[in-house]
């Protein structure tokens, strides 16, 4: 009997504690005020319109600024066309002439630093 009484007391205590733990919800006036504010802001859709309604996009740039940026990007080669990758690959900048590269290759061949075929890389000292 004592176990049953203790179990009933625990169940009652947990029920009362659980009911008091719920926070109070919004009042009807608060919900109506939120709805009116959402309608005024254009955030409420009606019928079969998309939800949420599309928001208008605003920009802080003028048409001339956008055109200037486009011209600058086009001049720098940053625009792609057709089905090319975006952004287009930039060519590596080189500061050597063709003659300088050929001279370096000849020097590497003379020093034995260039291997051909299935030889190990870098070539081992002989």
N, CA, C and O atoms as a DFTB+ gen file, in Angstrom:
504 C
 N C O
     1  1       0.815      -1.180       0.000
     2  2       0.000       0.000       0.000
     3  2       0.871       1.262       0.000
     4  3       0.547       2.249      -0.661
     5  1       1.958       1.220       0.734
     6  2       2.844       2.371       0.802
     7  2       3.464       2.661      -0.566
     8  3       3.635       3.821      -0.942
     9  1       3.802       1.598      -1.308
    10  2       4.386       1.788      -2.641
    11  2       3.375       2.418      -3.585
    12  3       3.732       3.295      -4.371
    13  1       2.136       1.994      -3.522
    14  2       1.094       2.547      -4.383
    15  2       0.854       4.011      -4.053
    16  3       0.675       4.827      -4.957
    17  1       0.847       4.353      -2.776
    18  2       0.644       5.734      -2.358
    19  2       1.805       6.609      -2.817
    20  3       1.601       7.728      -3.288
    21  1       3.011       6.096      -2.679
    22  2       4.197       6.838      -3.111
    23  2       4.188       7.039      -4.628
    24  3       4.532       8.120      -5.107
    25  1       3.801       6.021      -5.383
    26  2       3.737       6.133      -6.843
    27  2       2.676       7.145      -7.257
    28  3       2.900       7.929      -8.179
    29  1       1.538       7.140      -6.598
    30  2       0.473       8.092      -6.918
    31  2       0.905       9.511      -6.589
    32  3       0.629      10.439      -7.350
    33  1       1.578       9.683      -5.466
    34  2       2.068      10.999      -5.074
    35  2       3.100      11.518      -6.074
    36  3       3.074      12.697      -6.429
    37  1       3.999      10.662      -6.527
    38  2       5.010      11.055      -7.526
    39  2       4.358      11.435      -8.846
    40  3       4.737      12.429      -9.466
    41  1       3.374      10.645      -9.279
    42  2       2.689      10.940     -10.536
    43  2       1.971      12.275     -10.459
    44  3       2.006      13.050     -11.415
    45  1       1.325      12.553      -9.347
    46  2       0.627      13.828      -9.172
    47  2       1.615      14.989      -9.167
    48  3       1.370      16.022      -9.791
    49  1       2.715      14.820      -8.471
    50  2       3.733      15.872      -8.405
    51  2       4.306      16.168      -9.790
    52  3       4.466      17.331     -10.160
    53  1       4.610      15.135     -10.544
    54  2       5.165      15.332     -11.888
    55  2       4.150      15.994     -12.812
    56  3       4.524      16.836     -13.628
    57  1       2.888      15.633     -12.701
    58  2       1.856      16.221     -13.550
    59  2       1.695      17.702     -13.253
    60  3       1.638      18.516     -14.174
    61  1       1.623      18.057     -11.988
    62  2       1.457      19.463     -11.600
    63  2       2.686      20.270     -12.010
    64  3       2.555      21.389     -12.506
    65  1       3.859      19.718     -11.809
    66  2       5.088      20.413     -12.182
    67  2       5.166      20.608     -13.691
    68  3       5.572      21.672     -14.158
    69  1       4.788      19.607     -14.445
    70  2       4.825      19.708     -15.902
    71  2       3.846      20.736     -16.429
    72  3       4.144      21.437     -17.397
    73  1       2.689      20.837     -15.812
    74  2       1.692      21.805     -16.275
    75  2       2.133      23.230     -15.983
    76  3       1.845      24.136     -16.765
    77  1       2.824      23.443     -14.876
    78  2       3.244      24.798     -14.533
    79  2       4.483      25.221     -15.313
    80  3       4.826      26.404     -15.328
    81  1       5.150      24.290     -15.951
    82  2       6.372      24.612     -16.685
    83  2       6.088      25.270     -18.026
    84  3       6.977      25.905     -18.593
    85  1       4.877      25.137     -18.547
    86  2       4.563      25.732     -19.842
    87  2       4.501      27.247     -19.724
    88  3       3.859      27.783     -18.821
    89  1       5.160      27.920     -20.623
    90  2       5.118      29.376     -20.636
    91  2       3.808      29.825     -21.260
    92  3       3.197      29.113     -22.058
    93  1       3.404      31.000     -20.884
    94  2       2.167      31.515     -21.452
    95  2       2.404      31.883     -22.905
    96  3       3.460      32.410     -23.255
    97  1       1.420      31.606     -23.748
    98  2       1.518      31.926     -25.158
    99  2       1.139      33.374     -25.414
   100  3       0.889      34.142     -24.485
   101  1       1.102      33.728     -26.679
   102  2       0.739      35.090     -27.055
   103  2      -0.760      35.282     -26.890
   104  3      -1.549      34.342     -26.991
   105  1      -1.114      36.499     -26.638
   106  2      -2.538      36.809     -26.534
   107  2      -3.112      36.978     -27.927
   108  3      -2.371      37.109     -28.902
   109  1      -4.421      36.976     -28.018
   110  2      -5.098      37.155     -29.301
   111  2      -4.741      38.509     -29.908
   112  3      -4.567      38.623     -31.121
   113  1      -4.634      39.518     -29.076
   114  2      -4.294      40.859     -29.561
   115  2      -2.881      40.890     -30.139
   116  3      -2.639      41.552     -31.149
   117  1      -1.943      40.174     -29.501
   118  2      -0.570      40.135     -30.009
   119  2      -0.510      39.439     -31.365
   120  3       0.190      39.895     -32.269
   121  1      -1.238      38.344     -31.506
   122  2      -1.250      37.607     -32.774
   123  2      -1.864      38.461     -33.869
   124  3      -1.353      38.497     -34.988
   125  1      -2.966      39.156     -33.556
   126  2      -3.615      40.015     -34.555
   127  2      -2.694      41.167     -34.966
   128  3      -2.663      41.548     -36.137
   129  1      -1.947      41.721     -34.014
   130  2      -1.018      42.806     -34.323
   131  2       0.110      42.306     -35.225
   132  3       0.508      43.001     -36.160
   133  1       0.629      41.104     -34.953
   134  2       1.672      40.534     -35.808
   135  2       1.156      40.279     -37.216
   136  3       1.867      40.521     -38.191
   137  1      -0.078      39.792     -37.330
   138  2      -0.668      39.549     -38.641
   139  2      -0.833      40.848     -39.408
   140  3      -0.533      40.903     -40.601
   141  1      -1.306      41.894     -38.744
   142  2      -1.478      43.189     -39.408
   143  2      -0.134      43.739     -39.879
   144  3      -0.043      44.299     -40.971
   145  1       0.905      43.582     -39.065
   146  2       2.237      44.057     -39.454
   147  2       2.769      43.268     -40.643
   148  3       3.382      43.844     -41.542
   149  1       2.541      41.952     -40.660
   150  2       3.001      41.124     -41.779
   151  2       2.262      41.484     -43.057
   152  3       2.869      41.528     -44.128
   153  1       0.956      41.744     -42.963
   154  2       0.188      42.153     -44.149
   155  2       0.689      43.488     -44.674
   156  3       0.832      43.667     -45.883
   157  1       0.957      44.421     -43.776
   158  2       1.437      45.740     -44.188
   159  2       2.805      45.651     -44.858
   160  3       3.109      46.433     -45.758
   161  1       3.629      44.701     -44.422
   162  2       4.966      44.538     -44.998
   163  2       4.952      43.691     -46.264
   164  3       5.991      43.521     -46.901
   165  1       3.776      43.150     -46.644
   166  2       3.686      42.327     -47.850
   167  2       4.246      40.936     -47.665
   168  3       4.672      40.310     -48.636
   169  1       4.254      40.436     -46.438
   170  2       4.822      39.123     -46.153
   171  2       3.783      38.009     -46.145
   172  3       4.125      36.853     -45.896
   173  1       2.529      38.332     -46.411
   174  2       1.462      37.335     -46.375
   175  2       0.990      37.094     -47.798
   176  3       0.702      38.039     -48.531
   177  1       0.911      35.821     -48.190
   178  2       0.423      35.496     -49.531
   179  2      -1.025      35.053     -49.440
   180  3      -1.488      34.608     -48.389
   181  1      -1.732      35.178     -50.550
   182  2      -3.137      34.808     -50.592
   183  2      -3.357      33.807     -51.711
   184  3      -2.658      33.847     -52.723
   185  1      -4.306      32.923     -51.546
   186  2      -4.645      31.961     -52.587
   187  2      -3.513      31.002     -52.855
   188  3      -2.932      30.443     -51.925
   189  1      -3.195      30.806     -54.125
   190  2      -2.171      29.846     -54.519
   191  2      -0.844      30.517     -54.848
   192  3      -0.027      29.966     -55.585
   193  1      -0.639      31.690     -54.306
   194  2       0.624      32.377     -54.526
   195  2       1.732      31.672     -53.763
   196  3       1.479      30.913     -52.827
   197  1       2.961      31.935     -54.178
   198  2       4.115      31.319     -53.513
   199  2       4.194      31.747     -52.055
   200  3       3.764      32.840     -51.686
   201  1       4.743      30.875     -51.245
   202  2       4.973      31.222     -49.852
   203  2       6.440      31.046     -49.543
   204  3       6.967      29.981     -49.864
   205  1       7.114      31.941     -48.980
   206  2       6.692      33.309     -48.745
   207  2       6.741      34.100     -50.037
   208  3       7.429      33.695     -50.975
   209  1       6.032      35.215     -50.113
   210  2       6.046      36.002     -51.346
   211  2       7.453      36.499     -51.656
   212  3       8.255      36.721     -50.748
   213  1       7.744      36.670     -52.924
   214  2       9.067      37.152     -53.318
   215  2       9.275      38.562     -52.791
   216  3       8.380      39.405     -52.859
   217  1      10.447      38.801     -52.274
   218  2      10.791      40.126     -51.770
   219  2      11.462      40.904     -52.892
   220  3      12.250      40.350     -53.658
   221  1      11.152      42.163     -52.983
   222  2      11.780      42.991     -54.011
   223  2      13.251      43.184     -53.666
   224  3      13.606      43.432     -52.514
   225  1      14.083      43.069     -54.662
   226  2      15.517      43.234     -54.472
   227  2      15.863      44.687     -54.731
   228  3      15.514      45.246     -55.770
   229  1      16.541      45.282     -53.795
   230  2      16.966      46.666     -53.978
   231  2      18.477      46.693     -54.069
   232  3      19.162      45.869     -53.463
   233  1      18.978      47.623     -54.812
   234  2      20.415      47.756     -54.979
   235  2      20.813      49.186     -54.670
   236  3      20.009      50.109     -54.794
   237  1      22.034      49.353     -54.275
   238  2      22.525      50.676     -53.934
   239  2      23.445      51.217     -55.025
   240  3      24.063      52.267     -54.851
   241  1      23.536      50.516     -56.134
   242  2      24.388      50.956     -57.230
   243  2      23.530      51.529     -58.343
   244  3      22.406      51.085     -58.577
   245  1      24.074      52.507     -59.015
   246  2      23.364      53.073     -60.157
   247  2      23.639      52.216     -61.385
   248  3      24.539      51.376     -61.389
   249  1      22.854      52.442     -62.414
   250  2      23.033      51.705     -63.661
   251  2      24.421      51.966     -64.244
   252  3      25.052      51.061     -64.790
   253  1      24.887      53.199     -64.127
   254  2      26.205      53.553     -64.656
   255  2      27.318      52.822     -63.897
   256  3      28.307      52.407     -64.500
   257  1      27.162      52.664     -62.578
   258  2      28.173      51.945     -61.803
   259  2      28.238      50.475     -62.211
   260  3      29.322      49.901     -62.320
   261  1      27.086      49.881     -62.433
   262  2      27.051      48.477     -62.845
   263  2      27.677      48.319     -64.221
   264  3      28.434      47.378     -64.459
   265  1      27.362      49.239     -65.130
   266  2      27.957      49.172     -66.473
   267  2      29.471      49.349     -66.420
   268  3      30.199      48.692     -67.165
   269  1      29.948      50.232     -65.546
   270  2      31.393      50.439     -65.414
   271  2      32.068      49.175     -64.877
   272  3      33.145      48.802     -65.342
   273  1      31.438      48.516     -63.901
   274  2      31.990      47.262     -63.380
   275  2      32.021      46.183     -64.454
   276  3      32.978      45.414     -64.538
   277  1      30.978      46.126     -65.273
   278  2      30.932      45.151     -66.359
   279  2      32.052      45.403     -67.360
   280  3      32.732      44.468     -67.784
   281  1      32.245      46.658     -67.736
   282  2      33.312      46.983     -68.688
   283  2      34.682      46.643     -68.103
   284  3      35.559      46.155     -68.816
   285  1      34.865      46.898     -66.821
   286  2      36.138      46.594     -66.173
   287  2      36.386      45.085     -66.138
   288  3      37.502      44.636     -66.400
   289  1      35.360      44.306     -65.818
   290  2      35.505      42.845     -65.786
   291  2      35.764      42.295     -67.179
   292  3      36.557      41.369     -67.348
   293  1      35.100      42.860     -68.171
   294  2      35.297      42.410     -69.548
   295  2      36.724      42.706     -70.000
   296  3      37.351      41.879     -70.663
   297  1      37.241      43.889     -69.642
   298  2      38.606      44.257     -70.029
   299  2      39.641      43.377     -69.328
   300  3      40.701      43.101     -69.889
   301  1      39.339      42.936     -68.106
   302  2      40.276      42.095     -67.356
   303  2      40.164      40.629     -67.739
   304  3      40.941      39.806     -67.256
   305  1      39.199      40.285     -68.610
   306  2      39.031      38.901     -69.040
   307  2      38.382      38.024     -67.988
   308  3      38.625      36.817     -67.953
   309  1      37.561      38.610     -67.131
   310  2      36.927      37.858     -66.049
   311  2      35.546      37.337     -66.409
   312  3      34.909      36.689     -65.579
   313  1      35.068      37.596     -67.605
   314  2      33.741      37.142     -68.009
   315  2      33.862      35.933     -68.915
   316  3      34.746      35.867     -69.769
   317  1      32.973      34.986     -68.725
   318  2      32.949      33.824     -69.603
   319  2      31.800      33.979     -70.579
   320  3      30.883      34.769     -70.356
   321  1      31.856      33.228     -71.649
   322  2      30.767      33.272     -72.622
   323  2      30.423      31.842     -73.008
   324  3      31.276      30.954     -72.978
   325  1      29.177      31.633     -73.367
   326  2      28.750      30.295     -73.751
   327  2      28.796      29.347     -72.579
   328  3      28.348      29.686     -71.484
   329  1      29.334      28.163     -72.796
   330  2      29.382      27.154     -71.742
   331  2      30.784      27.003     -71.162
   332  3      31.162      25.930     -70.692
   333  1      31.533      28.073     -71.200
   334  2      32.867      28.053     -70.614
   335  2      32.760      28.059     -69.101
   336  3      31.724      28.424     -68.545
   337  1      33.831      27.656     -68.437
   338  2      33.845      27.661     -66.972
   339  2      33.729      29.084     -66.449
   340  3      34.151      30.043     -67.095
   341  1      33.154      29.191     -65.275
   342  2      33.065      30.498     -64.654
   343  2      33.783      30.451     -63.342
   344  3      33.512      29.521     -62.582
   345  1      34.635      31.314     -63.003
   346  2      35.219      32.321     -63.867
   347  2      36.248      31.684     -64.785
   348  3      36.787      30.622     -64.473
   349  1      36.524      32.316     -65.903
   350  2      37.481      31.722     -66.842
   351  2      38.865      31.590     -66.202
   352  3      39.250      32.383     -65.343
   353  1      39.589      30.583     -66.637
   354  2      40.942      30.390     -66.113
   355  2      41.831      31.540     -66.556
   356  3      41.786      31.978     -67.706
   357  1      42.625      32.011     -65.633
   358  2      43.569      33.081     -65.945
   359  2      44.871      32.447     -66.425
   360  3      45.343      31.468     -65.847
   361  1      45.425      32.990     -67.444
   362  2      46.703      32.478     -67.940
   363  2      47.800      32.867     -66.961
   364  3      47.810      33.986     -66.448
   365  1      48.716      31.955     -66.703
   366  2      49.785      32.300     -65.762
   367  2      50.673      33.394     -66.343
   368  3      51.025      33.378     -67.523
   369  1      51.018      34.324     -65.499
   370  2      51.884      35.417     -65.942
   371  2      53.316      34.905     -66.007
   372  3      53.791      34.254     -65.076
   373  1      53.991      35.193     -67.085
   374  2      55.383      34.775     -67.236
   375  2      56.232      36.016     -67.458
   376  3      55.826      36.969     -68.123
   377  1      57.400      35.971     -66.891
   378  2      58.292      37.116     -67.019
   379  2      59.539      36.754     -67.824
   380  3      60.474      37.549     -67.917
   381  1      59.549      35.565     -68.399
   382  2      60.707      35.125     -69.172
   383  2      60.347      35.110     -70.652
   384  3      59.212      34.830     -71.036
   385  1      61.330      35.414     -71.454
   386  2      61.132      35.335     -72.902
   387  2      61.370      33.897     -73.342
   388  3      61.891      33.077     -72.586
   389  1      60.983      33.611     -74.564
   390  2      61.189      32.267     -75.106
   391  2      62.683      31.933     -75.154
   392  3      63.077      30.798     -74.885
   393  1      63.500      32.912     -75.493
   394  2      64.950      32.699     -75.566
   395  2      65.519      32.347     -74.187
   396  3      66.413      31.507     -74.081
   397  1      65.004      32.986     -73.133
   398  2      65.486      32.685     -71.787
   399  2      65.115      31.253     -71.382
   400  3      65.926      30.554     -70.773
   401  1      63.917      30.821     -71.711
   402  2      63.485      29.464     -71.376
   403  2      64.328      28.447     -72.128
   404  3      64.729      27.432     -71.559
   405  1      64.602      28.710     -73.411
   406  2      65.427      27.790     -74.202
   407  2      66.849      27.712     -73.639
   408  3      67.454      26.641     -73.615
   409  1      67.370      28.844     -73.190
   410  2      68.717      28.855     -72.605
   411  2      68.742      28.044     -71.306
   412  3      69.699      27.311     -71.056
   413  1      67.698      28.167     -70.477
   414  2      67.625      27.379     -69.244
   415  2      67.543      25.889     -69.549
   416  3      68.160      25.082     -68.854
   417  1      66.783      25.511     -70.587
   418  2      66.667      24.108     -70.965
   419  2      68.019      23.566     -71.430
   420  3      68.412      22.462     -71.052
   421  1      68.722      24.337     -72.242
   422  2      70.039      23.894     -72.717
   423  2      71.005      23.721     -71.549
   424  3      71.788      22.771     -71.531
   425  1      70.959      24.622     -70.579
   426  2      71.841      24.517     -69.410
   427  2      71.478      23.289     -68.575
   428  3      72.368      22.613     -68.058
   429  1      70.188      22.992     -68.436
   430  2      69.755      21.820     -67.669
   431  2      70.180      20.535     -68.362
   432  3      70.587      19.577     -67.705
   433  1      70.086      20.512     -69.714
   434  2      70.526      19.326     -70.453
   435  2      72.025      19.123     -70.287
   436  3      72.488      17.999     -70.095
   437  1      72.784      20.218     -70.360
   438  2      74.239      20.121     -70.227
   439  2      74.636      19.648     -68.830
   440  3      75.652      18.971     -68.677
   441  1      73.851      19.992     -67.813
   442  2      74.160      19.592     -66.439
   443  2      73.616      18.206     -66.123
   444  3      73.847      17.692     -65.029
   445  1      72.889      17.586     -67.069
   446  2      72.341      16.250     -66.868
   447  2      71.102      16.235     -65.987
   448  3      70.790      15.212     -65.378
   449  1      70.400      17.345     -65.912
   450  2      69.212      17.436     -65.063
   451  2      67.929      17.057     -65.790
   452  3      66.857      17.041     -65.185
   453  1      68.028      16.755     -67.070
   454  2      66.841      16.415     -67.851
   455  2      66.915      14.946     -68.203
   456  3      67.927      14.481     -68.728
   457  1      65.844      14.203     -67.917
   458  2      65.820      12.777     -68.242
   459  2      64.781      12.530     -69.322
   460  3      63.864      13.329     -69.513
   461  1      64.933      11.421     -70.022
   462  2      64.014      11.070     -71.096
   463  2      63.535       9.649     -70.897
   464  3      64.249       8.823     -70.327
   465  1      62.344       9.360     -71.356
   466  2      61.834       7.995     -71.316
   467  2      61.464       7.554     -69.914
   468  3      60.869       8.313     -69.149
   469  1      61.827       6.298     -69.577
   470  2      61.449       5.706     -68.299
   471  2      62.516       5.890     -67.225
   472  3      62.543       5.149     -66.242
   473  1      63.373       6.849     -67.403
   474  2      64.415       7.087     -66.413
   475  2      63.807       7.698     -65.160
   476  3      62.736       8.303     -65.205
   477  1      64.504       7.532     -64.044
   478  2      64.018       8.101     -62.783
   479  2      64.062       9.621     -62.827
   480  3      64.881      10.216     -63.526
   481  1      63.185      10.218     -62.084
   482  2      63.180      11.663     -61.972
   483  2      63.316      12.019     -60.516
   484  3      62.577      11.442     -59.718
   485  1      64.138      12.863     -60.110
   486  2      65.195      13.507     -60.882
   487  2      66.319      12.519     -61.149
   488  3      66.481      11.552     -60.405
   489  1      67.085      12.746     -62.184
   490  2      68.138      11.788     -62.529
   491  2      69.138      11.643     -61.377
   492  3      69.522      12.622     -60.738
   493  1      69.537      10.424     -61.138
   494  2      70.507      10.182     -60.059
   495  2      71.904      10.526     -60.549
   496  3      72.194      10.455     -61.744
   497  1      72.760      10.897     -59.614
   498  2      74.149      11.209     -59.986
   499  2      74.848       9.927     -60.393
   500  3      74.641       8.884     -59.771
   501  1      75.674       9.989     -61.430
   502  2      76.347       8.798     -61.946
   503  2      77.752       8.729     -61.510
   504  3      78.461       7.785     -61.858
